[in-house]
Amino acid sequence: MTSLMAYAYGKPREATSAEPMIPMSEIEDARQSLKVKLQRISESLESRPR
């Protein structure tokens, strides 16, 4: 069946990732940076008079 499908439709293409891989160290750095920024935003909102 696989051979017949290859003759009828051509061999399947290999899957390629459209998005580049990001190193885990960069992801961790971004996560830490975002955590700090969210903490600062939270603190500024808490200290704001209502």
C-alpha distance matrix in Angstrom:
0.0 3.8 5.4 5.1 6.2 8.6 9.9 10.4 11.9 12.8 12.5 13.6 17.3 19.0 21.1 24.7 27.6 29.8 32.8 34.6 35.0 38.6 40.3 41.2 44.9 45.0 43.5 46.2 48.9 47.9 47.9 51.4 52.7 51.5 53.0 56.4 56.3 55.5 58.4 60.8 59.8 60.3 63.7 64.9 64.0 65.8 69.0 69.1 71.9 70.7
3.8 0.0 3.8 5.5 5.1 6.2 8.7 9.8 10.4 10.3 9.2 10.2 13.9 15.4 17.7 21.3 24.3 26.6 29.5 31.2 31.7 35.3 36.9 38.0 41.6 41.7 40.5 43.2 45.8 44.9 45.0 48.5 49.7 48.7 50.3 53.6 53.5 53.0 55.8 58.1 57.3 58.0 61.3 62.4 61.7 63.6 66.6 66.9 69.7 68.7
5.4 3.8 0.0 3.8 5.4 5.0 6.3 8.6 10.0 9.4 8.9 11.2 14.7 16.6 19.4 22.7 26.1 28.2 31.3 32.8 33.5 37.2 38.9 40.3 43.7 43.8 42.8 45.6 48.1 47.2 47.6 51.0 52.1 51.2 53.0 56.2 56.1 55.7 58.6 60.8 60.0 60.8 64.1 65.1 64.5 66.5 69.4 69.6 72.5 71.6
5.1 5.5 3.8 0.0 3.8 5.4 5.1 6.1 8.5 9.3 10.1 12.3 16.0 18.4 20.9 24.3 27.5 29.3 32.6 34.4 35.3 39.0 40.9 42.3 45.8 45.7 44.5 47.4 49.9 48.8 49.1 52.6 53.6 52.5 54.4 57.5 57.2 56.7 59.7 61.9 60.9 61.7 65.1 66.0 65.2 67.3 70.3 70.3 73.0 71.9
6.2 5.1 5.4 3.8 0.0 3.8 5.4 5.0 5.7 7.0 7.9 9.3 13.0 15.6 17.7 21.1 24.2 25.9 29.1 31.2 32.2 35.9 38.0 39.4 42.9 42.6 41.3 44.3 46.7 45.4 45.8 49.3 50.2 49.0 51.0 54.1 53.7 53.2 56.2 58.4 57.3 58.1 61.5 62.4 61.6 63.7 66.7 66.6 69.4 68.2
8.6 6.2 5.0 5.4 3.8 0.0 3.8 5.5 5.4 4.4 4.8 7.5 10.8 13.5 16.3 19.4 22.8 24.5 27.8 29.6 30.7 34.5 36.5 38.1 41.5 41.2 40.3 43.3 45.5 44.5 45.1 48.5 49.4 48.4 50.5 53.5 53.2 52.9 55.9 57.9 57.0 58.1 61.3 62.2 61.6 63.8 66.6 66.6 69.5 68.6
9.9 8.7 6.3 5.1 5.4 3.8 0.0 3.8 5.8 5.5 7.6 10.7 13.8 16.8 19.6 22.5 25.9 27.3 30.8 32.6 34.0 37.7 39.8 41.6 45.0 44.5 43.7 46.8 48.9 47.8 48.5 52.0 52.7 51.7 53.9 56.9 56.4 56.2 59.3 61.2 60.2 61.3 64.6 65.3 64.7 67.0 69.8 69.7 72.6 71.5
10.4 9.8 8.6 6.1 5.0 5.5 3.8 0.0 3.8 6.1 9.0 11.1 14.2 17.5 19.8 22.7 25.9 27.0 30.5 32.7 34.2 37.9 40.3 42.0 45.4 44.7 43.7 46.9 49.0 47.5 48.2 51.8 52.4 51.1 53.3 56.4 55.7 55.3 58.5 60.4 59.2 60.3 63.6 64.2 63.5 65.8 68.6 68.4 71.1 69.9
11.9 10.4 10.0 8.5 5.7 5.4 5.8 3.8 0.0 3.8 6.8 8.1 10.9 14.4 16.4 19.2 22.3 23.2 26.8 29.1 30.7 34.4 36.9 38.7 42.0 41.2 40.2 43.4 45.4 43.9 44.7 48.3 48.7 47.5 49.8 52.8 52.1 51.7 55.0 56.8 55.6 56.7 60.1 60.6 59.9 62.3 65.1 64.8 67.6 66.5
12.8 10.3 9.4 9.3 7.0 4.4 5.5 6.1 3.8 0.0 3.8 6.4 8.8 12.2 14.8 17.4 20.8 22.0 25.6 27.4 29.0 32.8 35.1 37.0 40.3 39.6 38.9 42.1 44.0 42.8 43.7 47.2 47.7 46.8 49.1 52.0 51.4 51.3 54.5 56.2 55.3 56.5 59.8 60.4 59.9 62.3 64.9 64.8 67.7 66.8
12.5 9.2 8.9 10.1 7.9 4.8 7.6 9.0 6.8 3.8 0.0 3.8 6.4 9.2 12.2 15.0 18.5 20.2 23.6 25.1 26.4 30.2 32.2 34.1 37.4 37.0 36.3 39.4 41.4 40.4 41.3 44.7 45.4 44.6 46.8 49.7 49.3 49.3 52.3 54.2 53.4 54.6 57.8 58.6 58.2 60.5 63.1 63.2 66.2 65.4
13.6 10.2 11.2 12.3 9.3 7.5 10.7 11.1 8.1 6.4 3.8 0.0 3.8 6.5 8.9 12.0 15.3 17.1 20.4 22.2 23.4 27.1 29.3 31.0 34.4 33.9 32.9 36.1 38.2 37.1 37.8 41.3 42.0 41.1 43.2 46.2 45.8 45.7 48.7 50.6 49.8 50.9 54.1 54.9 54.5 56.7 59.5 59.5 62.5 61.7
17.3 13.9 14.7 16.0 13.0 10.8 13.8 14.2 10.9 8.8 6.4 3.8 0.0 3.7 6.3 8.7 12.2 13.9 17.2 18.8 20.3 24.1 26.3 28.3 31.5 30.9 30.2 33.5 35.3 34.2 35.2 38.6 39.2 38.4 40.7 43.5 43.1 43.2 46.3 48.0 47.3 48.6 51.7 52.5 52.2 54.5 57.1 57.2 60.3 59.6
19.0 15.4 16.6 18.4 15.6 13.5 16.8 17.5 14.4 12.2 9.2 6.5 3.7 0.0 3.8 6.3 9.8 12.3 15.2 16.3 17.3 21.1 23.1 25.0 28.3 27.8 27.2 30.4 32.3 31.5 32.4 35.7 36.5 35.9 38.1 40.9 40.7 40.9 43.8 45.6 45.2 46.4 49.4 50.3 50.2 52.4 55.0 55.2 58.4 57.9
21.1 17.7 19.4 20.9 17.7 16.3 19.6 19.8 16.4 14.8 12.2 8.9 6.3 3.8 0.0 3.8 6.7 9.3 12.0 13.6 14.6 18.3 20.5 22.3 25.6 25.0 24.1 27.3 29.3 28.2 29.1 32.5 33.2 32.5 34.6 37.5 37.3 37.3 40.3 42.1 41.6 42.8 45.8 46.7 46.5 48.7 51.3 51.6 54.7 54.2
24.7 21.3 22.7 24.3 21.1 19.4 22.5 22.7 19.2 17.4 15.0 12.0 8.7 6.3 3.8 0.0 3.7 6.3 8.9 10.2 11.6 15.4 17.8 20.1 23.1 22.2 21.7 25.0 26.7 25.6 26.8 30.2 30.6 30.1 32.5 35.1 34.8 35.2 38.2 39.8 39.3 40.8 43.7 44.5 44.5 46.8 49.2 49.5 52.7 52.4
27.6 24.3 26.1 27.5 24.2 22.8 25.9 25.9 22.3 20.8 18.5 15.3 12.2 9.8 6.7 3.7 0.0 3.8 5.4 7.1 8.6 12.1 14.9 17.0 20.1 18.9 18.2 21.7 23.3 22.0 23.2 26.6 27.0 26.4 28.8 31.5 31.1 31.4 34.4 36.1 35.6 37.1 40.0 40.7 40.8 43.1 45.5 45.8 49.0 48.8
29.8 26.6 28.2 29.3 25.9 24.5 27.3 27.0 23.2 22.0 20.2 17.1 13.9 12.3 9.3 6.3 3.8 0.0 3.8 6.6 9.4 12.5 15.8 18.1 20.8 19.0 18.4 22.1 23.2 21.5 23.0 26.4 26.3 25.5 28.3 30.8 30.0 30.4 33.7 34.9 34.2 36.0 38.9 39.3 39.4 42.0 44.2 44.2 47.4 47.1
32.8 29.5 31.3 32.6 29.1 27.8 30.8 30.5 26.8 25.6 23.6 20.4 17.2 15.2 12.0 8.9 5.4 3.8 0.0 3.8 6.5 9.0 12.6 14.8 17.3 15.3 14.7 18.4 19.4 17.7 19.3 22.7 22.5 21.9 24.7 27.1 26.4 27.0 30.1 31.4 30.9 32.7 35.5 36.0 36.2 38.7 40.9 41.0 44.4 44.2
34.6 31.2 32.8 34.4 31.2 29.6 32.6 32.7 29.1 27.4 25.1 22.2 18.8 16.3 13.6 10.2 7.1 6.6 3.8 0.0 3.8 6.4 9.6 12.5 14.7 12.9 13.0 16.7 17.5 16.4 18.4 21.3 21.3 21.3 24.1 26.1 25.8 26.8 29.7 30.9 30.8 32.7 35.3 35.9 36.5 38.9 40.8 41.3 44.7 44.9
35.0 31.7 33.5 35.3 32.2 30.7 34.0 34.2 30.7 29.0 26.4 23.4 20.3 17.3 14.6 11.6 8.6 9.4 6.5 3.8 0.0 3.8 6.5 9.1 11.7 10.6 10.6 13.9 15.3 14.7 16.3 19.2 19.7 19.9 22.3 24.5 24.7 25.6 28.2 29.8 30.0 31.6 34.0 35.0 35.7 37.8 39.9 40.6 44.1 44.4
38.6 35.3 37.2 39.0 35.9 34.5 37.7 37.9 34.4 32.8 30.2 27.1 24.1 21.1 18.3 15.4 12.1 12.5 9.0 6.4 3.8 0.0 3.8 6.4 8.4 6.8 7.1 10.5 11.5 11.1 13.0 15.6 16.1 16.6 19.0 21.0 21.3 22.5 24.9 26.3 26.8 28.5 30.7 31.8 32.7 34.7 36.6 37.5 41.1 41.6
40.3 36.9 38.9 40.9 38.0 36.5 39.8 40.3 36.9 35.1 32.2 29.3 26.3 23.1 20.5 17.8 14.9 15.8 12.6 9.6 6.5 3.8 0.0 3.8 5.4 5.5 6.6 8.9 10.2 11.1 12.7 14.7 15.7 16.9 18.7 20.6 21.6 22.9 24.8 26.4 27.4 28.8 30.8 32.1 33.3 35.0 36.8 38.1 41.8 42.5
41.2 38.0 40.3 42.3 39.4 38.1 41.6 42.0 38.7 37.0 34.1 31.0 28.3 25.0 22.3 20.1 17.0 18.1 14.8 12.5 9.1 6.4 3.8 0.0 3.8 5.4 5.0 6.2 8.6 9.8 10.4 12.3 14.2 15.2 16.4 18.5 19.9 20.9 22.5 24.5 25.6 26.7 28.6 30.3 31.4 32.8 34.8 36.3 39.9 40.6
44.9 41.6 43.7 45.8 42.9 41.5 45.0 45.4 42.0 40.3 37.4 34.4 31.5 28.3 25.6 23.1 20.1 20.8 17.3 14.7 11.7 8.4 5.4 3.8 0.0 3.8 5.4 5.1 6.2 8.7 9.8 10.7 12.3 14.2 15.3 16.8 18.5 20.0 21.2 22.9 24.5 25.8 27.2 28.9 30.4 31.7 33.4 35.1 38.8 39.8
45.0 41.7 43.8 45.7 42.6 41.2 44.5 44.7 41.2 39.6 37.0 33.9 30.9 27.8 25.0 22.2 18.9 19.0 15.3 12.9 10.6 6.8 5.5 5.4 3.8 0.0 3.8 5.4 5.0 6.2 8.5 9.9 10.5 12.2 14.1 15.5 16.5 18.2 20.0 21.3 22.5 24.2 25.8 27.1 28.6 30.3 31.8 33.2 36.9 37.9
43.5 40.5 42.8 44.5 41.3 40.3 43.7 43.7 40.2 38.9 36.3 32.9 30.2 27.2 24.1 21.7 18.2 18.4 14.7 13.0 10.6 7.1 6.6 5.0 5.4 3.8 0.0 3.8 5.5 5.1 6.1 8.7 9.9 10.5 12.2 14.4 15.3 16.3 18.3 20.1 21.0 22.3 24.3 25.8 26.8 28.4 30.4 31.7 35.3 36.0
46.2 43.2 45.6 47.4 44.3 43.3 46.8 46.9 43.4 42.1 39.4 36.1 33.5 30.4 27.3 25.0 21.7 22.1 18.4 16.7 13.9 10.5 8.9 6.2 5.1 5.4 3.8 0.0 3.8 5.4 5.0 6.2 8.6 9.8 10.5 12.5 14.3 15.3 16.5 18.6 20.0 20.9 22.6 24.5 25.7 26.9 28.8 30.5 34.1 35.1
48.9 45.8 48.1 49.9 46.7 45.5 48.9 49.0 45.4 44.0 41.4 38.2 35.3 32.3 29.3 26.7 23.3 23.2 19.4 17.5 15.3 11.5 10.2 8.6 6.2 5.0 5.5 3.8 0.0 3.8 5.4 5.2 6.2 8.6 9.9 10.8 12.4 14.3 15.5 16.8 18.5 20.0 21.3 22.9 24.5 25.9 27.4 29.0 32.8 34.0
47.9 44.9 47.2 48.8 45.4 44.5 47.8 47.5 43.9 42.8 40.4 37.1 34.2 31.5 28.2 25.6 22.0 21.5 17.7 16.4 14.7 11.1 11.1 9.8 8.7 6.2 5.1 5.4 3.8 0.0 3.8 5.5 5.0 6.1 8.5 10.0 10.5 12.1 14.2 15.4 16.4 18.1 19.9 21.1 22.4 24.2 25.9 27.1 30.8 31.7
47.9 45.0 47.6 49.1 45.8 45.1 48.5 48.2 44.7 43.7 41.3 37.8 35.2 32.4 29.1 26.8 23.2 23.0 19.3 18.4 16.3 13.0 12.7 10.4 9.8 8.5 6.1 5.0 5.4 3.8 0.0 3.8 5.5 5.1 6.1 8.7 9.9 10.5 12.3 14.4 15.3 16.3 18.3 20.0 21.0 22.4 24.5 25.9 29.5 30.3
51.4 48.5 51.0 52.6 49.3 48.5 52.0 51.8 48.3 47.2 44.7 41.3 38.6 35.7 32.5 30.2 26.6 26.4 22.7 21.3 19.2 15.6 14.7 12.3 10.7 9.9 8.7 6.2 5.2 5.5 3.8 0.0 3.8 5.4 5.0 6.3 8.7 9.9 10.6 12.5 14.4 15.3 16.6 18.6 20.1 21.2 22.8 24.7 28.3 29.5
52.7 49.7 52.1 53.6 50.2 49.4 52.7 52.4 48.7 47.7 45.4 42.0 39.2 36.5 33.2 30.6 27.0 26.3 22.5 21.3 19.7 16.1 15.7 14.2 12.3 10.5 9.9 8.6 6.2 5.0 5.5 3.8 0.0 3.8 5.4 5.2 6.3 8.7 10.0 10.8 12.5 14.3 15.5 16.8 18.6 20.1 21.4 22.9 26.7 28.0
51.5 48.7 51.2 52.5 49.0 48.4 51.7 51.1 47.5 46.8 44.6 41.1 38.4 35.9 32.5 30.1 26.4 25.5 21.9 21.3 19.9 16.6 16.9 15.2 14.2 12.2 10.5 9.8 8.6 6.1 5.1 5.4 3.8 0.0 3.8 5.4 5.1 6.1 8.5 9.9 10.5 12.1 14.1 15.3 16.4 18.2 20.0 21.2 24.8 25.7
53.0 50.3 53.0 54.4 51.0 50.5 53.9 53.3 49.8 49.1 46.8 43.2 40.7 38.1 34.6 32.5 28.8 28.3 24.7 24.1 22.3 19.0 18.7 16.4 15.3 14.1 12.2 10.5 9.9 8.5 6.1 5.0 5.4 3.8 0.0 3.8 5.5 5.2 6.2 8.7 10.0 10.5 12.3 14.3 15.4 16.5 18.5 20.2 23.8 24.7
56.4 53.6 56.2 57.5 54.1 53.5 56.9 56.4 52.8 52.0 49.7 46.2 43.5 40.9 37.5 35.1 31.5 30.8 27.1 26.1 24.5 21.0 20.6 18.5 16.8 15.5 14.4 12.5 10.8 10.0 8.7 6.3 5.2 5.4 3.8 0.0 3.8 5.5 5.1 6.3 8.7 9.9 10.6 12.4 14.3 15.4 16.6 18.6 22.3 23.8
56.3 53.5 56.1 57.2 53.7 53.2 56.4 55.7 52.1 51.4 49.3 45.8 43.1 40.7 37.3 34.8 31.1 30.0 26.4 25.8 24.7 21.3 21.6 19.9 18.5 16.5 15.3 14.3 12.4 10.5 9.9 8.7 6.3 5.1 5.5 3.8 0.0 3.8 5.4 5.1 6.2 8.6 9.9 10.6 12.4 14.3 15.5 16.7 20.5 21.8
55.5 53.0 55.7 56.7 53.2 52.9 56.2 55.3 51.7 51.3 49.3 45.7 43.2 40.9 37.3 35.2 31.4 30.4 27.0 26.8 25.6 22.5 22.9 20.9 20.0 18.2 16.3 15.3 14.3 12.1 10.5 9.9 8.7 6.1 5.2 5.5 3.8 0.0 3.8 5.4 5.1 6.1 8.6 9.9 10.5 12.2 14.3 15.5 19.0 19.8
58.4 55.8 58.6 59.7 56.2 55.9 59.3 58.5 55.0 54.5 52.3 48.7 46.3 43.8 40.3 38.2 34.4 33.7 30.1 29.7 28.2 24.9 24.8 22.5 21.2 20.0 18.3 16.5 15.5 14.2 12.3 10.6 10.0 8.5 6.2 5.1 5.4 3.8 0.0 3.8 5.5 5.0 6.1 8.6 9.9 10.5 12.4 14.4 17.9 19.2
60.8 58.1 60.8 61.9 58.4 57.9 61.2 60.4 56.8 56.2 54.2 50.6 48.0 45.6 42.1 39.8 36.1 34.9 31.4 30.9 29.8 26.3 26.4 24.5 22.9 21.3 20.1 18.6 16.8 15.4 14.4 12.5 10.8 9.9 8.7 6.3 5.1 5.4 3.8 0.0 3.8 5.4 5.1 6.1 8.6 9.9 10.6 12.4 16.1 17.9
59.8 57.3 60.0 60.9 57.3 57.0 60.2 59.2 55.6 55.3 53.4 49.8 47.3 45.2 41.6 39.3 35.6 34.2 30.9 30.8 30.0 26.8 27.4 25.6 24.5 22.5 21.0 20.0 18.5 16.4 15.3 14.4 12.5 10.5 10.0 8.7 6.2 5.1 5.5 3.8 0.0 3.8 5.4 5.1 6.2 8.6 10.0 10.7 14.4 15.5
60.3 58.0 60.8 61.7 58.1 58.1 61.3 60.3 56.7 56.5 54.6 50.9 48.6 46.4 42.8 40.8 37.1 36.0 32.7 32.7 31.6 28.5 28.8 26.7 25.8 24.2 22.3 20.9 20.0 18.1 16.3 15.3 14.3 12.1 10.5 9.9 8.6 6.1 5.0 5.4 3.8 0.0 3.8 5.5 5.2 6.2 8.7 10.1 13.4 14.3
63.7 61.3 64.1 65.1 61.5 61.3 64.6 63.6 60.1 59.8 57.8 54.1 51.7 49.4 45.8 43.7 40.0 38.9 35.5 35.3 34.0 30.7 30.8 28.6 27.2 25.8 24.3 22.6 21.3 19.9 18.3 16.6 15.5 14.1 12.3 10.6 9.9 8.6 6.1 5.1 5.4 3.8 0.0 3.8 5.4 5.1 6.2 8.7 12.1 13.9
64.9 62.4 65.1 66.0 62.4 62.2 65.3 64.2 60.6 60.4 58.6 54.9 52.5 50.3 46.7 44.5 40.7 39.3 36.0 35.9 35.0 31.8 32.1 30.3 28.9 27.1 25.8 24.5 22.9 21.1 20.0 18.6 16.8 15.3 14.3 12.4 10.6 9.9 8.6 6.1 5.1 5.5 3.8 0.0 3.8 5.5 5.2 6.3 10.0 12.1
64.0 61.7 64.5 65.2 61.6 61.6 64.7 63.5 59.9 59.9 58.2 54.5 52.2 50.2 46.5 44.5 40.8 39.4 36.2 36.5 35.7 32.7 33.3 31.4 30.4 28.6 26.8 25.7 24.5 22.4 21.0 20.1 18.6 16.4 15.4 14.3 12.4 10.5 9.9 8.6 6.2 5.2 5.4 3.8 0.0 3.8 5.5 5.3 8.5 9.5
65.8 63.6 66.5 67.3 63.7 63.8 67.0 65.8 62.3 62.3 60.5 56.7 54.5 52.4 48.7 46.8 43.1 42.0 38.7 38.9 37.8 34.7 35.0 32.8 31.7 30.3 28.4 26.9 25.9 24.2 22.4 21.2 20.1 18.2 16.5 15.4 14.3 12.2 10.5 9.9 8.6 6.2 5.1 5.5 3.8 0.0 3.8 5.6 8.1 9.3
69.0 66.6 69.4 70.3 66.7 66.6 69.8 68.6 65.1 64.9 63.1 59.5 57.1 55.0 51.3 49.2 45.5 44.2 40.9 40.8 39.9 36.6 36.8 34.8 33.4 31.8 30.4 28.8 27.4 25.9 24.5 22.8 21.4 20.0 18.5 16.6 15.5 14.3 12.4 10.6 10.0 8.7 6.2 5.2 5.5 3.8 0.0 3.8 6.5 9.2
69.1 66.9 69.6 70.3 66.6 66.6 69.7 68.4 64.8 64.8 63.2 59.5 57.2 55.2 51.6 49.5 45.8 44.2 41.0 41.3 40.6 37.5 38.1 36.3 35.1 33.2 31.7 30.5 29.0 27.1 25.9 24.7 22.9 21.2 20.2 18.6 16.7 15.5 14.4 12.4 10.7 10.1 8.7 6.3 5.3 5.6 3.8 0.0 3.8 6.3
71.9 69.7 72.5 73.0 69.4 69.5 72.6 71.1 67.6 67.7 66.2 62.5 60.3 58.4 54.7 52.7 49.0 47.4 44.4 44.7 44.1 41.1 41.8 39.9 38.8 36.9 35.3 34.1 32.8 30.8 29.5 28.3 26.7 24.8 23.8 22.3 20.5 19.0 17.9 16.1 14.4 13.4 12.1 10.0 8.5 8.1 6.5 3.8 0.0 3.8
70.7 68.7 71.6 71.9 68.2 68.6 71.5 69.9 66.5 66.8 65.4 61.7 59.6 57.9 54.2 52.4 48.8 47.1 44.2 44.9 44.4 41.6 42.5 40.6 39.8 37.9 36.0 35.1 34.0 31.7 30.3 29.5 28.0 25.7 24.7 23.8 21.8 19.8 19.2 17.9 15.5 14.3 13.9 12.1 9.5 9.3 9.2 6.3 3.8 0.0
